[in-house]
Amino acid sequence: MVSIYLLFLPLTLLASLGSFCFKKGAAALDTRRFARTFLGNGYLYLGGVLYLAAALLNIHVLRFLPYSIVVPLTAVMYIWTMMLSRAFLGEKITPGKLAGVVCIIIGSVLLVW
């Protein structure tokens, strides 16, 4: 049963990477040439594929764990998101964000315990 919980690491990382790709893709959109910049935007396609992979893992995990545990544990995605935004977008990690991550970790431990 422990191995099913380990799937939350790739599940949440894939979802966070998908969201990161959507952010990069959105920055490249041009409102005057929206159709062209949307259809030719590799970041948006990659983001969709990563999100789909995360969704498939989520469905698999839902077969074995209660919904009331699976959905809250996907909050781990916010930890990945904060690290990616800092590393690749130069966003600041504030004390409030760190406190939020600590709350997510404590809540996740309490859910599984």
C-alpha positions in Angstrom: 0.0 0.0 0.0 3.0 2.3 0.6 3.8 2.1 -3.1 0.5 3.7 -4.1 1.4 6.7 -2.0 4.7 7.0 -3.9 2.7 7.7 -7.0 1.8 11.1 -5.6 5.3 12.3 -6.4 5.2 11.8 -10.1 1.5 12.6 -10.3 1.9 16.0 -8.7 5.2 16.7 -10.5 3.6 16.0 -13.9 0.6 18.2 -13.1 3.0 21.0 -11.9 5.2 20.7 -15.0 2.0 20.8 -17.2 0.9 24.0 -15.5 4.4 25.4 -16.0 4.2 24.6 -19.7 0.8 26.3 -19.9 2.4 29.4 -18.3 5.2 29.5 -20.8 2.8 28.8 -23.7 0.4 31.6 -22.5 3.3 34.1 -22.5 3.9 33.3 -26.2 0.3 33.9 -27.3 -0.4 37.0 -29.5 -3.9 38.3 -29.4 -3.6 39.6 -33.0 -2.5 36.2 -34.3 -4.2 34.1 -31.7 -5.1 31.1 -33.8 -1.5 30.8 -35.3 0.3 31.3 -32.0 -2.1 29.0 -30.2 -2.0 26.1 -32.7 1.8 26.4 -33.2 2.5 26.6 -29.5 4.5 23.5 -28.4 4.4 24.5 -24.7 0.6 24.2 -24.8 0.7 20.8 -26.4 3.4 19.5 -23.9 1.4 21.0 -21.0 -1.7 19.1 -22.2 0.2 15.8 -22.4 1.7 16.2 -19.0 -1.7 17.1 -17.5 -3.2 14.0 -19.2 -0.4 11.8 -17.7 -1.1 13.2 -14.3 -4.8 12.6 -14.7 -4.2 9.0 -15.7 -2.1 8.5 -12.6 -4.8 10.2 -10.5 -7.4 7.8 -11.9 -5.2 4.8 -11.0 -4.6 6.1 -7.5 -8.3 6.6 -7.0 -8.9 2.9 -7.6 -7.0 2.2 -4.4 -7.4 5.1 -2.0 -10.5 7.1 -0.8 -11.4 10.3 -2.7 -11.1 12.2 0.6 -7.4 11.3 0.7 -6.4 11.5 -2.9 -7.7 15.0 -3.7 -6.2 16.7 -0.6 -2.8 15.0 -1.2 -2.6 16.5 -4.7 -1.9 19.7 -2.9 1.7 18.5 -3.0 1.6 20.0 -6.5 1.9 23.5 -5.0 5.3 22.5 -3.5 6.6 21.5 -7.0 5.0 24.7 -8.4 6.8 26.9 -6.0 10.2 25.3 -6.7 9.6 25.5 -10.5 8.5 29.1 -10.4 11.6 30.0 -8.3 14.0 28.1 -10.5 12.7 28.9 -14.0 10.6 32.1 -13.6 12.6 33.9 -11.0 9.6 34.2 -8.7 10.3 35.0 -5.0 9.6 32.6 -2.2 8.0 34.6 0.6 7.6 33.6 4.2 3.9 33.2 3.5 4.5 30.8 0.7 6.9 28.8 3.0 4.3 28.7 5.7 1.8 27.4 3.2 4.2 24.6 2.1 4.7 23.7 5.8 0.9 23.5 6.2 0.6 21.3 3.1 3.3 18.9 4.4 1.7 18.7 7.8 -1.7 18.2 6.4 -0.5 15.5 4.0 1.2 13.6 6.8 -1.9 13.8 9.0 -4.0 12.5 6.1 -1.8 9.4 5.6 -1.1 8.8 9.3 
